[in-house]
């Protein structure tokens, strides 16, 4: 897992539109109430939360949310990176929506129907959360708890 990077397709072998790879199913921590299942490393450290077509985490994955702040894109953008670094590294990143409901700006790197979303903190102007989702179904990380995908 240490060498896996985040792309618009997913994280390592964990891909949007595909189920969790069979060799990782033993590392899936079950969903709880309205919090999605999580993929852990061999030591049990939570790496990523995901939502799939079925509430139990089976079926094709439609949303991946980074939990472990050491996970990055191939170019090194991870939670905590300054907004200016994101925009310099990925000049084709577009502002997806302005702040609302207490959340900060959201920027997206589009790839067809899927996007790599960067949620920016309102105060610090740094990348707060990164997710891979279908563009039409985007839900901010802060709004994932109860009632989202």
N, C-alpha and C positions, 0 to 999 in steps of 0.2 A: 504493500500500500504506500510505502514511503515515496516511491517514484511515480505514483499516479498523479496526473494533473487534471485540472478541471477544464472542460471545453464545452462548447454548445451542445455536444452529443451526450455529455455526462461526466462521470469521474472514473477514470480507469475503465474497467470492464462493466461498470454500473451505468447503464444507458437509458436515456429517455425512450419510451416506447417498447422496452424489453423488460421481462421480469428480472428479479435479482438473480445473478448467475448462481447456478447450483452449488459451486464450491464456496459461496459466501453465505448460503442460507443458515449455516450453523452460527454465523456471526450477526444474525439479525435479532435485535432486542425488540420484543413485541410492542405493539402500539398500546397506549394507555389512554382510556377515555377518548379525547379528541386530539391527542398528540400522536403523530405518525410513528411508525416503526423506525428504528435506528440501526445503522450498520456500525459495528464496532470492530476494533482491531483484535488481534489475538489476546491482548491483555484486558479486553473489555472496555477500552476507552471509546467513547462515542465519537464517531467521525462525521456522520451525515444522517439527517432525518429525511425520510422519503414518504411520498404518498403514491399509492398504486391504484389500479382500477378497482380493486377489492379492499374493503376496510381492514382486512387482516394482513395486508401488505403483499398479497399474491396478485398475479396478473401484471400487465405492463405498467411500468413506472411512469407517472406523469409529472412529478415534481421532485427535485432534489434540493435540499437545503444544507449548506455547510454548517457544521457545528464546531469542528476542530479548526481553530484559527491558524493552524500550520498548513492547511490545504491551500494550494494556490493554482493559478492558471500557469500555463507553460512559461509565460513572460514574468511570472512572479507576483502577480497581483493577488492579494489575500485580504481577509478582514484586517482592518487597521491601516491599510494603505491610504495615503492622501488622495483626495479626488483628482488633484492635478496629475499625479502619477498615473491614475487610471486613464485620464483623457489623453495624456502624452503617449502612453503605451498602446492604447487602442483608440486612434483618432476617429475611427468610424463608429464609435459608441455614440448612441443617440440618447438625449434626455427623453425618458419614457413618460414621466408624469411629474407634476409639481407636488410639493408637500400637501398633505391633507390628513385630517384625523391624527395629527401629532407625529406623522412619519416624515422623514426627509425626502429629498429628491431620489428618483430612481433612474438609473441609466441602463441601457440594454445594448448588448452586442448581438445583433440579429443573425440568424442562420435559417432561412426559410420560415417555417412555422414555430421554431423554437428559439429561445433567447437565453443568453447568459446575463442574468440580472444582477446589478450592483445597487444595493440600497445604501444611501449616504446618510450619515448622522446629521441632524440639523445643526448641532452646536459645533462639533469638531471638524465637519466637512471631510470625514474619512469614510472609507468603505466599512459599513457596519455588518452587512449580511450579503452573501452571494448565493444565488440559486440558479438552477436550470429549470425552465418551465416552458410550456407552450405559451406563446405570446398572447393569444386570445384569452387564456385562462389565468393570467398573472394574478397572484395574490401575495401581498407583502408578507415577509416573515412575521412581522409584528401582529398580523391579522390571522395567522395560521391557526392559532389556538382556538379551538371550538368554532366550527362552522365553515371551515375552508376545505379545499380538496379532499 
